[in-house]
């Protein structure tokens, strides 16, 4: 179910009160495989946040305390190809707008309002139009738009309301079904693409769509591996990073890792439980006032202790984290904001994730930390530590020289071929205990092995 039009109306009112100038927001346009067949459409998240409108090529003008929606009228032959289409007036009324104009009148109306503030969308054609209408350069990421407008949007979107959390919880149910079904169908002799297909089918059966292209791979050391090309073999670990998007557009982002055989080996279990302990240490810190870099560091310290215990690193935990040696095995940040976007508002660069007085670290690994805010009630973040054996990193002459006094290369080489482990959940910062929105998905060794022992029966996972 989509959000109430009253929610979008109040959001627009809040934005107009915060920005003392006319605001022009645009949605995405259609992208085409060829001249006749459009690619799957996803609305720009900020436009969706303020309008609830999922039609392509839509725009909204916020001026003089009023909101005017601009929509493309249905073509005369739309009923033949697509069934009945609502008029733009009917569509606008359903979205809670009192004022609507044909999209073709946008330029003329904008001319009457002088200087307009706008933001870029992930559609270069739309951005070209916005540049013409506003007289300012507009480009996704490189010229994201008016700074005051961006700041106002970030302030609103960064803290989730109860209705947004409910949407994420709905998506979490679909994600739970997808991961459980994927665990049940995993077996030696199977294939990554089969597991991916089952995961996506479960998401669809719960009325959701994938929030992003799921990673389903036995090469978990490749962080964004979206290729389903490998058969499943005994002794391998399968990593599934996949989430659902709710009907109103809110995302989940969840990773689980499990043994293809159905049972963790000794080495797999030891590494898995270290990553799980790291995640639990970080989740416990998701509380108002806690700096997110400290949440990251909590995982780093737990993993550094594991690396030392296994003989992969020498020295102390303090030294491993201070120098960044632990990042040879955990080379990314512990998470990011999540909401309407999987990496929420990342199109604005680091503005939404780093306050003005903080910047990204120059340290190897830590430099990839996507968030360094002090947490506030209502912020939703991912917590996703990992342990990876990446030969390209662990054989890199510059890195091995830099960490020569800490890295035990002979021992490290014994782990080549291990793959990777990541455990990820979506966590809401509340006034008290952290709320793990995706906490029903099997995560402990016992839970995963039990889930993998179940027979795959469609009805069991679609209820």
ZITAUR-V892580 format. One record per residue. N is the residue number from 0. PHI is phi in radians with two decimals (none if undefined). Layout:
BEGIN
((N;PHI) (N;PHI))
END
This chain:
BEGIN
((0;none) (1;-1.32) (2;-1.32) (3;-1.11) (4;-0.97) (5;-1.09) (6;-1.15) (7;-1.13) (8;-1.10) (9;-1.16) (10;-1.09) (11;-1.13) (12;-1.10) (13;-1.11) (14;-1.15) (15;-1.09) (16;-1.21) (17;-1.51) (18;-2.11) (19;-1.57) (20;-2.90) (21;-1.05) (22;-2.11) (23;-2.03) (24;-2.02) (25;-2.15) (26;-1.58) (27;-1.34) (28;-1.75) (29;-1.30) (30;-2.04) (31;-2.06) (32;-1.24) (33;-2.61) (34;-1.14) (35;-1.93) (36;-2.08) (37;-1.30) (38;-1.31) (39;-0.95) (40;-1.67) (41;-2.29) (42;-1.19) (43;-0.99) (44;-1.15) (45;-1.17) (46;-1.09) (47;-1.11) (48;-1.05) (49;-1.64) (50;-2.22) (51;1.27) (52;-1.48) (53;-1.92) (54;-1.40) (55;-1.22) (56;1.05) (57;-1.64) (58;-2.61) (59;-2.42) (60;-1.91) (61;-1.88) (62;-2.70) (63;0.99) (64;1.28) (65;-2.18) (66;-2.01) (67;-2.04) (68;-1.65) (69;-1.99) (70;-2.28) (71;-1.48) (72;-1.06) (73;-1.11) (74;-1.22) (75;-1.05) (76;-1.76) (77;-1.03) (78;-1.08) (79;-1.16) (80;-1.61) (81;-2.17) (82;1.48) (83;-1.07) (84;-2.03) (85;-1.17) (86;-1.19) (87;-1.14) (88;-1.15) (89;-1.11) (90;-1.12) (91;-1.16) (92;-1.08) (93;-1.12) (94;-1.60) (95;1.50) (96;-1.74) (97;-1.59) (98;-2.12) (99;-2.50) (100;-2.36) (101;-1.10) (102;-1.00) (103;-1.15) (104;-1.64) (105;-1.04) (106;-1.07) (107;-1.13) (108;-1.18) (109;-1.10) (110;-1.03) (111;-1.41) (112;-1.95) (113;1.15) (114;-1.12) (115;-2.02) (116;-1.75) (117;-2.60) (118;-2.33) (119;-1.35) (120;-2.16) (121;-1.38) (122;-2.56) (123;-1.11) (124;-1.12) (125;-1.12) (126;-1.11) (127;-1.06) (128;-1.12) (129;-1.09) (130;-1.08) (131;-1.16) (132;-1.27) (133;-1.78) (134;1.28) (135;-2.15) (136;-1.15) (137;-2.35) (138;-2.66) (139;-1.03) (140;1.27) (141;-1.31) (142;-2.46) (143;-1.25) (144;2.24) (145;-1.16) (146;-1.13) (147;-1.14) (148;-1.17) (149;-1.03) (150;-1.07) (151;-1.14) (152;-1.13) (153;-1.04) (154;-1.00) (155;-1.28) (156;-1.32) (157;-1.22) (158;-1.89) (159;-1.49) (160;-1.52) (161;-1.09) (162;-1.21) (163;-1.27) (164;-1.09) (165;-1.07) (166;-1.13) (167;-1.13) (168;-1.15) (169;-1.13) (170;-1.11) (171;-1.12) (172;-1.12) (173;-1.14) (174;-1.15) (175;-1.03) (176;-1.07) (177;-1.12) (178;-1.18) (179;-1.10) (180;-1.14) (181;-1.10) (182;-1.10) (183;-1.16) (184;-1.57) (185;-1.24) (186;-2.83) (187;-1.03) (188;1.65) (189;-1.42) (190;-2.57) (191;-0.96) (192;-1.14) (193;-1.18) (194;-1.12) (195;-1.07) (196;-1.11) (197;-1.14) (198;-1.02) (199;-1.13) (200;-1.13) (201;-1.16) (202;-1.04) (203;-1.13) (204;-1.15) (205;-1.72) (206;1.37) (207;-2.07) (208;-2.16) (209;-1.09) (210;-1.30) (211;-2.96) (212;-1.19) (213;-1.11) (214;-1.61) (215;-2.34) (216;-2.73) (217;-1.58) (218;-1.87) (219;-1.16) (220;-1.30) (221;-1.63) (222;-1.09) (223;-2.06) (224;-1.49) (225;-1.85) (226;-1.75) (227;-1.82) (228;-2.13) (229;-1.87) (230;-1.22) (231;-1.67) (232;-2.19) (233;-0.99) (234;1.66) (235;-1.59) (236;-1.81) (237;-1.89) (238;-1.86) (239;-2.16) (240;-1.94) (241;-2.68) (242;-2.52) (243;-1.86) (244;-1.98) (245;-1.26) (246;-1.00) (247;-1.60) (248;1.74) (249;-1.55) (250;-1.84) (251;-2.09) (252;-2.52) (253;-2.35) (254;-2.16) (255;-2.30) (256;-2.30) (257;-2.54) (258;-1.39) (259;-1.01) (260;-1.25) (261;1.71) (262;-2.40) (263;-1.22) (264;-1.33) (265;-1.02) (266;-1.17) (267;-1.08) (268;-1.09) (269;-1.07) (270;-1.19) (271;-1.09) (272;-1.18) (273;-1.17) (274;-1.14) (275;-1.12) (276;-1.12) (277;-1.11) (278;-1.11) (279;-1.10) (280;-1.12) (281;-1.28) (282;-1.02) (283;-1.06) (284;-1.62) (285;-1.34) (286;-2.52) (287;-0.98) (288;1.57) (289;-1.44) (290;-1.29) (291;-1.14) (292;-1.09) (293;-1.22) (294;-1.08) (295;-1.10) (296;-1.09) (297;-1.04) (298;-1.16) (299;-1.01) (300;-1.20) (301;-1.11) (302;-1.20) (303;-1.07) (304;-1.09) (305;-1.08) (306;-1.10) (307;-1.22) (308;-1.07) (309;-1.46) (310;1.38) (311;-1.45) (312;-2.18) (313;-1.98) (314;1.64) (315;-1.74) (316;-1.08) (317;-1.00) (318;-1.19) (319;-1.09) (320;-1.34) (321;-1.11) (322;-1.45) (323;1.54) (324;-1.08) (325;-1.04) (326;-1.22) (327;-1.06) (328;-2.01) (329;-2.39) (330;-1.58) (331;-2.52) (332;-1.32) (333;-1.41) (334;2.86) (335;-2.87) (336;-1.16) (337;-2.49) (338;-3.06) (339;-1.22) (340;-1.83) (341;-1.07) (342;-1.73) (343;-1.13) (344;1.07) (345;-1.17) (346;-1.10) (347;-1.54) (348;1.34) (349;-1.63) (350;-1.03) (351;-1.45) (352;-2.09) (353;-2.24) (354;-1.22) (355;-1.00) (356;-1.59) (357;-2.18) (358;-2.46) (359;-1.14) (360;-1.20) (361;-1.61) (362;-1.29) (363;-0.97) (364;1.53) (365;-1.11) (366;-1.08) (367;-1.58) (368;-1.15) (369;-1.48) (370;-2.64) (371;-2.58) (372;-1.57) (373;-1.40) (374;-1.16) (375;-2.24) (376;-1.00) (377;1.82) (378;-1.35) (379;-1.91) (380;-2.33) (381;-1.63) (382;-2.20) (383;-2.52) (384;-1.18) (385;-2.66) (386;-2.33) (387;-2.36) (388;-1.85) (389;-1.89) (390;-0.96) (391;-1.10) (392;-1.43) (393;-1.36) (394;-1.97) (395;-1.22) (396;-1.12) (397;-1.18) (398;-1.22) (399;-1.14) (400;-1.23) (401;-1.07) (402;-1.90) (403;-1.02) (404;-1.35) (405;-1.97) (406;-1.59) (407;-1.67) (408;-1.07) (409;-1.01) (410;-1.19) (411;-1.05) (412;-1.10) (413;-1.16) (414;-1.65) (415;-1.00) (416;1.64) (417;-1.16) (418;1.72) (419;-2.64) (420;-2.25) (421;-2.41) (422;-2.24) (423;-2.38) (424;-2.37) (425;-1.80) (426;-2.23) (427;-1.70) (428;-1.36) (429;-2.08) (430;-1.22) (431;-2.22) (432;-1.32) (433;-1.06) (434;-1.79) (435;-1.48) (436;-1.08) (437;-1.83) (438;-1.26) (439;-1.43) (440;-1.38) (441;-0.87) (442;-2.44) (443;-1.26) (444;-0.98) (445;-1.11) (446;-1.13) (447;-1.17) (448;-1.12) (449;-1.19) (450;-1.11) (451;-1.30) (452;-1.43) (453;-1.31) (454;-1.33) (455;-1.44) (456;-2.20) (457;-0.90) (458;-1.12) (459;-1.14) (460;-1.76) (461;-1.75) (462;-1.26))
END
